[in-house]
Amino acid sequence: FGALSTGFAKISPARGSKTRAIVQRMKILVAGDVEGRFEQLFTRVANIQKKSGQFDLLFCVGAFFSDSEDCKSQWQRVLDGELKAPLPAYIMGPTSKDHMSFYGTLNCDGGEVCDGITFLGQTGVFTATSGLQVAYLSGRYSEQDYTQSLVENKSLREHFDESDVDRLTTHTQKKNYVGVDIFLSTDWPRDVTMGTAPPEGVDVGAIGSRPLASLAAILKPRYHFVALQKVFYERTPYRNHRVLQEAPQHCTRFISLANVGNPDKKLRFLYAFNVVPLSGMDTAELTSQPQASTDCPYTSDYHEPQVSSNQSQNFFYGERSVAGGNKRKQHHQRGGDPKRHTAGGPNRGKPPVPKGPCWFCLGSPEVDKHLVVSVGEQSYLALPKGGLTPEHVLILPISHYASFTEASKEAMIEMEKYKSSLRKYFRSKGQSCVIYERNYRSQHMQLQVVPIPKMSCDALREAFTLHGQLQGMEEFTELPPGTSIVDAIQTGRPYFHLDLEDPPNLFYRIRGNFPLQFGRDVLAGRSVLNTPDKVDWRACSVSKEEETRLADVLRKNFEPFDFTADL
């Protein structure tokens, strides 16, 4: 059925072509978390084939291995040829660092683990010669690892990152893209149960990731299989189009599989189905709607969030006039009156609570406390991992806000104080600093503050603008003096904001994809720091001891400028 490919192979034959009649119907089996129970899985598959005939492929989602001694013992029997998969089996990547040894010398490109069992890879599209397309994304979601991606990283990892998602996103941008036949993901997408009954015994509000939901929305798979939650759940099919607003498209069937060998017969761990590849179906057949279906659970909020009704009094640059902005009294060095903005207004209420571990919420046990430099009442300073310079620092809200525009008024004011203090500190050393925020595929807001040699703000604006043009981006927009990014962008909309010492500042409305390392690319370039080898943060990583030393040095040097000493 074709060689394994982590690239994006062309479909053959093309959908609707004269050769469509030769496309074969495939018999597929999908298994949930195997967790080292290879003998039970293979025996069950063999029995199914005795009753229902030979299947073509077996896909395993979730955790294929476990930490148990029984897993190690059974796997050795597989390697020795004593246990054999009854048909070609394709598995996902490790869900724990402890499982990586089972993959031998393989990296994230995938390959044969042993005879008859193939690791698909970290991310990609497997295309069979029949035209069947299977997209896959290995690994769990981790907020910290997700935002620190490295495209060139070939090593195995238990978490997926932005570059993995971007690779599949690029696949959807092909001309005449319709969808894929199957999508396999280790983790769940957020909000998949919206509009239908959720599975019993699963706290759906505490699982799943937004990046995966966004990816599922644009991939438009006909079948989406997941595992990990040890539950069998077959969601009501959802539509990939808006009724009466868009042309009909195929529906997606979302299926979670339970763990292999569980004693409850209702918790199915194998799913068998026949499928004609999408490439071999005509439009009418493909878009035929089941009797029961719902709207797509992944609303436009995942791509370009809409403004809620309680934000109707906001003033947005380019959408509503901010004339007279210079006449308004600035509040704590931030243009505009924070009381005007719903995000920072007195009625905001409590900050959102993260649905899972967060490496930037200061009260979270996941925070690397040795990186913290200064702590205020609403925000704090910390060194990033793999900084561009030894004094590259982050300004972060203590609470879980996704962007500056969503932060409370008090947090906004204090973060502006940190900006001002850091600028004074770097000026005392004969340096400038660049502050930028990327509100795109980030769960916890981060203001990046990077010290640079003295140079004009005009030269910096030119560097960012030119790099944007090279990336095929539209022009940046200038913020008029006396206005803030809060004036310019509706709460929830993605953006990139460049904050310089002298106005005007620049911002970019993100529509569709955006280079994840854009700010770092520009600053590491020859026109600014001239350190192109530092574009990748991982290349700048140092030991924990060195991180601690750098934080201690900056803390001591910054102390005379740190306003929190008066709190």
Secondary structure, DSSP 8 states (H G I E B T S, - for coil): -----SS----SS-TTSTTGGG---EEEEEE---TT-HHHHHHHHHHHHHHH---SEEEE-S-S--SSHHHHHHHHHHHTTSS--SS-EEE---SSGGGGGGGTT--TT-EEEETTEEE--SEEEEE-TTS-EEEEE-SB--HHHHTS--TT--S--SB--HHHHHHHHHHTTSTT---EEEEEESS-BTTTTTTS---TT--GGGS-BHHHHHHHHHH-EEEEEE-SSS--EE---EESS-TTTS----EEEEEE---TT-S-TTS--EEEEEE--GGGS-HHHHT---SS-B--SS-GGGTS----GGGTT---TTTS--TTGGGS--BTTBSS-GGG-TTTSTT--S----SS--SSSTTSTTS-GGGEEEE-SSEEEE--TT-SSTT-EEEEESS--SSGGGS-HHHHHHHHHHHHHHHHHHHHTTEEEEEEEEESS-SS--EEEEEEES--HHHHHHHHHHHHHHTT----EE--TT--HHHHS-TT--EEEEE-SSS--EEEE--S---TTHHHHHHHSTTTT--GGGSSGGGG---HHHHHHHHHHHHHHHGGG-GGGG-
